[in-house]
Amino acid sequence: MAALPPRPTPTVEAIYAAFEANAEDGFRLHLGASLIGKECLRALWFDFRWTTKASFPGRILRLFETGQLEEARIVRDLRRTGATVLEVDPESGRQWRVEAHGGHFGGSLDGVALGLLEAPKTWHVLEFKTHSAKSFAELKRQGVRESKPRHFAQMQVYLHLTGMTRAMYVAVCKDTDEIHVERLVVEPAVGEALLAKAGRVIHSARPPERLSADPAWWQCRRCEHHSVCHDGAAAERNCRTCLHSTPVAGGWHCAKWDGPLHSAEQRRGCDQHLYIPDLVPGEAIDAGDDHVVYRMNTGATWIDGRAPC
């Protein structure tokens, strides 16, 4: 009989459990520049519409924190080379931010720098990432554009919206602590295309087509929205999955209550919530002011909202 693998100690389990207990839902107020490089528009729409709550084990959450902690070391390392690194905007005292589409699209820069040895007189957008040994080797061999297209897209958005012409990508291998630096030049056509892509996602009332109709397709299989997109699982119930809500300049509007929706209200939702029909695995066969009747793919009838009298 094969020996059972050792069980994690209670201390390790408690550490991971604490990370899970303090984890956020993953719902961003805006569509992030760090996501816009995704190939699937439908997945981006699900991100923006808060269909799927983030769910990661404690070990992975701690790994994410490791990447965040590395940023301070990279800033220190760059300053030691003589570069001027600004982690926050001197005018606001906050992290550098860019936004577009009425605030519904944007992101936060890791910093900006002047005096980098490769081009001392040019301001650079800074982007910091940590990699596994395999990912780091691919990055060195292929470059960030080919090996990490989402990172490339993120930097092009930042360049486009800040008006800067250069970016520096600083990558650290988590296995060896080796550093890889790559400089990128702004590509206006790429930036414009990415902003247009974000606009299509934000202003679409319905989810775009799937990247693949095959649930076993490798990108679909690895997608966090797989269960909602392919398996008919229920989307999260909040204002952004409700057919009454619409993104408007500066926020969201509820047609049911004819008023703005603040972030806490969006997360909480209300008892008048009705799913966007495309999020229900079935066909709408009847509707009223406060309900929609569906014939589900299983053949059953389901009433979303208050049952009609």
Wavefront OBJ file of the C-alpha trace (Angstrom):
o trace
v 0.000 0.000 0.000
v 1.434 3.374 -1.012
v 2.222 5.773 1.786
v -0.104 8.756 2.095
v 1.465 12.157 1.418
v 2.254 14.136 4.559
v -0.599 16.343 5.704
v 0.172 20.074 6.020
v 0.854 21.161 9.576
v -1.884 23.100 11.408
v 0.240 26.252 11.285
v 0.588 26.094 7.510
v -3.111 25.404 7.133
v -3.934 28.346 9.393
v -1.685 30.708 7.409
v -3.295 29.731 4.131
v -6.768 29.907 5.684
v -6.080 33.459 6.843
v -5.246 34.483 3.297
v -8.459 32.912 2.047
v -10.521 34.553 4.793
v -9.152 38.000 3.903
v -9.328 37.544 0.139
v -11.343 40.044 -1.860
v -13.998 39.068 -4.387
v -11.805 40.116 -7.321
v -14.411 42.549 -8.646
v -12.709 45.693 -9.932
v -14.640 48.895 -10.392
v -13.138 49.211 -13.871
v -11.980 46.954 -16.674
v -8.260 46.694 -15.985
v -5.475 47.425 -18.433
v -3.781 44.319 -17.053
v -6.651 42.248 -18.487
v -7.234 43.876 -21.866
v -4.647 41.629 -23.532
v -6.968 38.652 -23.080
v -7.917 37.260 -26.450
v -11.497 36.423 -25.474
v -13.855 39.420 -25.467
v -16.483 37.330 -23.707
v -14.128 36.642 -20.790
v -13.405 40.377 -20.554
v -17.138 41.096 -20.521
v -17.571 38.584 -17.696
v -14.742 40.324 -15.812
v -16.379 43.711 -16.233
v -19.843 42.427 -15.373
v -18.739 40.640 -12.180
v -20.134 37.251 -13.151
v -17.546 35.143 -11.334
v -16.145 35.697 -7.872
v -12.396 35.147 -7.536
v -11.464 31.923 -5.784
v -7.839 31.041 -5.077
v -6.275 28.749 -2.464
v -4.282 30.404 0.279
v -0.932 29.378 -1.140
v -1.659 31.117 -4.439
v -2.899 34.238 -2.658
v 0.353 34.336 -0.726
v 2.243 33.939 -3.995
v 0.408 36.984 -5.382
v 1.548 38.936 -2.323
v 5.141 37.864 -2.966
v 4.948 39.516 -6.370
v 3.650 42.714 -4.800
v 6.408 42.741 -2.180
v 9.030 42.400 -4.898
v 8.048 45.767 -6.344
v 9.696 47.708 -3.523
v 12.971 45.829 -4.094
v 12.939 46.620 -7.792
v 12.364 50.311 -7.090
v 15.307 50.243 -4.673
v 17.470 48.448 -7.243
v 16.693 50.982 -9.957
v 17.445 53.890 -7.650
v 20.795 52.337 -6.842
v 21.674 52.647 -10.544
v 21.122 56.407 -10.294
v 17.637 56.499 -11.806
v 14.883 58.719 -10.466
v 11.882 56.521 -9.759
v 8.509 57.983 -8.846
v 6.101 55.441 -7.419
v 3.352 58.026 -6.877
v 2.139 61.062 -8.757
v 3.622 64.131 -6.984
v 0.468 66.131 -7.701
v -1.982 63.672 -6.157
v 0.266 61.781 -3.770
v -1.310 58.577 -5.066
v -0.214 55.756 -7.330
v -0.019 56.751 -10.976
v -3.347 55.991 -12.668
v -4.717 56.205 -16.179
v -8.309 55.843 -17.301
v -10.587 56.076 -20.320
v -14.186 55.378 -21.345
v -15.691 57.484 -18.584
v -13.541 55.838 -15.919
v -14.634 52.308 -16.836
v -11.226 51.358 -18.223
v -7.797 51.995 -16.746
v -5.028 50.841 -14.500
v -2.279 51.727 -12.051
v 1.373 52.075 -13.043
v 4.112 50.540 -10.924
v 5.950 53.828 -11.408
v 7.709 56.117 -13.851
v 11.434 56.707 -14.154
v 13.964 59.142 -15.536
v 17.711 58.623 -15.744
v 17.673 54.969 -16.699
v 21.082 53.979 -18.032
v 19.695 52.846 -21.397
v 18.127 56.281 -22.110
v 18.853 58.795 -19.329
v 16.845 61.695 -20.758
v 13.637 59.798 -21.501
v 10.763 59.235 -19.100
v 9.706 55.585 -18.936
v 6.576 53.814 -17.784
v 7.665 51.071 -15.368
v 6.115 47.625 -15.164
v 7.343 44.976 -12.707
v 6.557 41.256 -12.869
v 7.792 38.064 -11.208
v 8.083 34.793 -13.140
v 8.614 31.115 -12.584
v 11.820 29.662 -14.047
v 9.952 28.313 -17.090
v 8.135 31.566 -17.754
v 11.326 33.570 -17.241
v 13.217 31.437 -19.767
v 10.454 31.953 -22.331
v 10.517 35.683 -21.685
v 14.267 35.886 -22.289
v 13.997 33.771 -25.427
v 10.904 35.317 -27.025
v 10.586 38.783 -25.519
v 7.616 40.208 -23.649
v 5.501 40.811 -26.756
v 5.448 37.140 -27.728
v 5.763 35.407 -24.377
v 3.516 37.704 -22.301
v 1.074 39.463 -24.636
v -1.095 40.633 -21.743
v 1.864 42.408 -20.170
v 2.759 43.929 -23.524
v -0.813 45.170 -24.002
v -0.882 46.609 -20.481
v 2.241 48.676 -21.138
v 0.966 49.889 -24.509
v -2.201 51.148 -22.814
v -0.141 52.963 -20.200
v 2.069 54.527 -22.854
v -0.941 55.560 -24.915
v -2.769 57.179 -21.999
v 0.225 58.855 -20.348
v 1.680 60.191 -23.588
v 5.089 58.684 -22.812
v 7.057 57.002 -25.585
v 9.045 54.335 -23.728
v 8.395 51.653 -21.133
v 10.753 49.478 -19.128
v 9.664 45.974 -18.221
v 11.550 44.576 -15.238
v 11.109 40.857 -14.632
v 12.474 38.798 -11.745
v 12.808 35.022 -11.719
v 11.363 33.740 -8.450
v 13.586 30.642 -8.563
v 16.978 32.313 -9.110
v 16.434 36.055 -8.467
v 17.828 36.769 -11.928
v 16.618 40.076 -13.404
v 15.594 40.645 -17.006
v 15.022 44.146 -18.390
v 13.308 44.961 -21.660
v 12.464 48.367 -23.125
v 9.406 48.953 -25.302
v 8.523 51.780 -27.637
v 5.014 53.185 -27.881
v 2.946 51.837 -30.763
v 0.031 54.256 -31.228
v -1.969 51.917 -33.453
v -1.760 49.172 -30.835
v -2.842 51.519 -28.059
v -5.781 52.798 -30.075
v -6.876 49.265 -30.941
v -6.750 48.209 -27.287
v -8.850 51.207 -26.229
v -11.362 50.383 -28.937
v -11.436 46.786 -27.708
v -12.143 47.980 -24.167
v -14.949 50.172 -25.462
v -16.610 47.269 -27.230
v -16.582 45.259 -24.012
v -17.784 48.080 -21.768
v -20.628 49.265 -23.971
v -21.949 45.854 -24.964
v -25.241 45.014 -23.267
v -24.752 41.353 -24.144
v -21.752 39.049 -23.795
v -19.730 38.680 -27.003
v -19.377 35.319 -28.704
v -17.223 32.640 -27.098
v -13.629 32.336 -28.207
v -14.449 28.661 -28.828
v -17.649 26.640 -28.660
v -15.584 23.715 -27.387
v -15.469 23.763 -23.559
v -12.289 21.666 -23.738
v -10.460 24.297 -25.798
v -7.276 25.072 -23.845
v -8.021 28.762 -23.306
v -11.590 27.994 -22.242
v -10.487 25.160 -19.981
v -8.138 27.488 -18.088
v -10.584 30.403 -17.902
v -12.003 31.385 -14.518
v -15.398 31.910 -16.183
v -15.611 28.391 -17.609
v -18.462 27.259 -15.365
v -20.655 30.263 -16.211
v -19.727 30.346 -19.885
v -19.840 26.666 -20.773
v -21.431 24.718 -17.918
v -24.547 26.766 -17.236
v -23.518 27.726 -13.708
v -25.250 30.694 -12.108
v -23.499 34.035 -12.410
v -23.015 36.084 -9.265
v -26.066 38.113 -8.279
v -25.119 41.801 -8.185
v -26.021 44.988 -10.028
v -23.645 44.340 -12.889
v -25.313 41.060 -13.811
v -28.736 42.727 -13.669
v -30.549 43.771 -16.841
v -31.519 47.092 -15.215
v -27.930 48.392 -14.956
v -25.907 50.285 -17.540
v -22.387 51.754 -17.436
v -22.484 55.529 -17.930
v -19.802 58.201 -17.798
v -18.386 58.201 -14.273
v -20.313 55.202 -12.952
v -23.362 52.974 -13.340
v -27.062 53.744 -13.675
v -30.056 51.654 -12.579
v -33.088 51.920 -14.833
v -35.325 50.274 -12.229
v -34.690 52.943 -9.595
v -33.612 55.639 -12.083
v -30.505 56.528 -10.130
v -26.755 56.050 -9.839
v -25.241 52.900 -8.386
v -22.320 53.341 -6.019
v -19.736 50.589 -5.651
v -21.166 49.142 -2.427
v -24.652 49.093 -3.952
v -23.342 47.348 -7.053
v -21.886 44.552 -4.959
v -24.934 44.234 -2.765
v -27.626 44.352 -5.439
v -31.296 44.443 -4.487
v -34.438 42.312 -4.439
v -35.424 43.627 -7.879
v -32.433 41.956 -9.534
v -33.148 40.265 -12.852
v -30.357 38.494 -14.675
v -29.182 39.679 -18.068
v -30.936 36.973 -20.145
v -27.713 35.801 -21.801
v -26.453 34.772 -18.352
v -29.320 32.321 -17.911
v -28.863 28.883 -19.553
v -32.270 28.839 -21.125
v -34.791 30.698 -23.289
v -36.982 33.545 -22.044
v -40.614 32.595 -22.743
v -42.500 35.235 -20.739
v -41.774 38.395 -18.791
v -43.347 41.078 -16.622
v -42.139 44.202 -14.862
v -40.588 42.220 -12.031
v -39.957 38.743 -13.441
v -38.762 36.745 -16.436
v -39.846 33.169 -17.104
v -37.288 30.841 -18.682
v -37.437 27.422 -20.229
v -34.095 26.083 -19.077
v -31.821 23.918 -21.197
v -32.718 21.060 -18.861
v -36.388 21.397 -19.874
v -37.462 22.815 -16.511
v -39.227 26.160 -16.093
v -37.553 28.781 -13.912
v -38.853 32.190 -12.871
v -36.279 34.894 -12.253
v -37.649 37.500 -9.877
v -41.008 37.597 -8.202
v -43.333 34.847 -9.342
v -46.389 36.202 -11.201
v -49.725 35.909 -9.429
l 1 2 3 4 5 6 7 8 9 10 11 12 13 14 15 16 17 18 19 20 21 22 23 24 25 26 27 28 29 30 31 32 33 34 35 36 37 38 39 40 41 42 43 44 45 46 47 48 49 50 51 52 53 54 55 56 57 58 59 60 61 62 63 64 65 66 67 68 69 70 71 72 73 74 75 76 77 78 79 80 81 82 83 84 85 86 87 88 89 90 91 92 93 94 95 96 97 98 99 100 101 102 103 104 105 106 107 108 109 110 111 112 113 114 115 116 117 118 119 120 121 122 123 124 125 126 127 128 129 130 131 132 133 134 135 136 137 138 139 140 141 142 143 144 145 146 147 148 149 150 151 152 153 154 155 156 157 158 159 160 161 162 163 164 165 166 167 168 169 170 171 172 173 174 175 176 177 178 179 180 181 182 183 184 185 186 187 188 189 190 191 192 193 194 195 196 197 198 199 200 201 202 203 204 205 206 207 208 209 210 211 212 213 214 215 216 217 218 219 220 221 222 223 224 225 226 227 228 229 230 231 232 233 234 235 236 237 238 239 240 241 242 243 244 245 246 247 248 249 250 251 252 253 254 255 256 257 258 259 260 261 262 263 264 265 266 267 268 269 270 271 272 273 274 275 276 277 278 279 280 281 282 283 284 285 286 287 288 289 290 291 292 293 294 295 296 297 298 299 300 301 302 303 304 305 306 307 308 309
